[in-house]
């Protein structure tokens, strides 16, 4: 913050934190709905710790406020070392006097500043909220799909067990059927239990639950979810991994990210195509999971994805709708967990989805 008029100068003292809530001078300005004329000599010593200001004269200040009920978004501060900018007097000014004209001009300017700042703050807030709700919508949609798949499969198998003809039953078959009943009930109970945090803690915002995650289990669960697509398209799917590796992150969200990348690879692959999953350690701190497929992908999607900027929702872009939007969400989720996600065209035109994950040291 700085302003210069003649030989006067106002500057903030470098990168110092300004105690807005406890600074008496700032609070005096924020509590007023009009212009204030303050003597420089009356500026508190605590304020001078962060504000360099001239030694004499007056300071004309006002809060940037768009309405009496709105919170101010800033402060406009002008110095008047010679008392000529704005006469501080109890005598009413003439309608067309220079002081009154200046006051009207500054009031209009402040109003424009205030509305511009309020617009930018509201815009940033709404964009952030929209982004978070998009993440949450993707997350809950995938969780509901898994809930539907697991409970639906369990219900179907329970129905089949219940419809076994009594005359064909033997004691051994009854025992096996009972064991299968118990197993299916546990599976359904586990998936229902896992939705508790979803319903209670993640109503409006994603929560991170970090833990040590087995890479083998992560891939197994993700592959189970895409099994129907692999069979439907007769895809060849191969997994190459090193030993019993573990990573650190949110197991459920990691599984959903890997599933998202796998289902995208399946959907763009031709019937009979091949998908390779390669897991390898890069060093003592990082693990790389690469998913390579021979499918066709929009080059514009890869170019805009790697540009790293948020796409303009008013422009046509492959990133504002699925699957591009889902890939953007996957990258944000990975970055929140301290990892990253890259998408590129590899050798021979292979599409490579590359996850970078922090290793867990047990």
C-alpha angles and dihedrals in degrees: 000000000000141000130179128197119172107309094343124102137188120191136158113241101250124274098346128142113249112216096219096171095049102034105105093201093053092045090052089055094045093050092058126081094200142051117293127208109208129179113235089227088062094059107116120246091239090058091051089061089074102020125065108202139166119276100241144018130051138306120218112204141169137171120250098242128158096195137002091253094047124092112248115251099203148332130263112211126188128179122220106187095170100037094241102111095067127003113228103214141138091222112099112249121238114258095247098032118131091245093052091046091051091048092052092048093049092046090054091047092049090050090054091047091049095049092045092052092045091050092051093047093047091046092051092046094049092046090052092048092047091051093050091048090050089054090048093047091051091046096048092044091055092045091051090049090054092046091051093047096048098042092041092051091046093049091050092051092046090052091051091051091048092052096055106126111254094223091060094052123109129184091257092049090049091053092049091047091051092050089049090050091054092047093051092047090052091050092050091044092051094051091047091048091052090060092062093088090044092057099038107031106024104051095124106001138037116251124207120228107183123198142141109287127197110230091210092055092043092055094042093054093044093049091050089059094053095041094104092052092047091053094042092054094034091233125178108230122186129181123204117184141154121242125296101328125180131196135192120243148081104314097205095048092044089053091051092049093050090046091050091053093045095048090048090052091049094049095051094044122096120240109283093018126143132244122190125197115197125186121187139153116246094194138322093301108038140057125197124209113189124188113195125188137169095227130126119259134180107258089211089060091055093044094050092041091055092045086076097213125121109256119243106254089213093058128076107256135153087228098063093067133039135311089027093044090051091052090053089051090050090054092050092048091050093048090051088057092051095259136094144225127218131187123197147143110259134194116318092016094292115159109232123199106189125192122194113202134178113246119234116230109211 
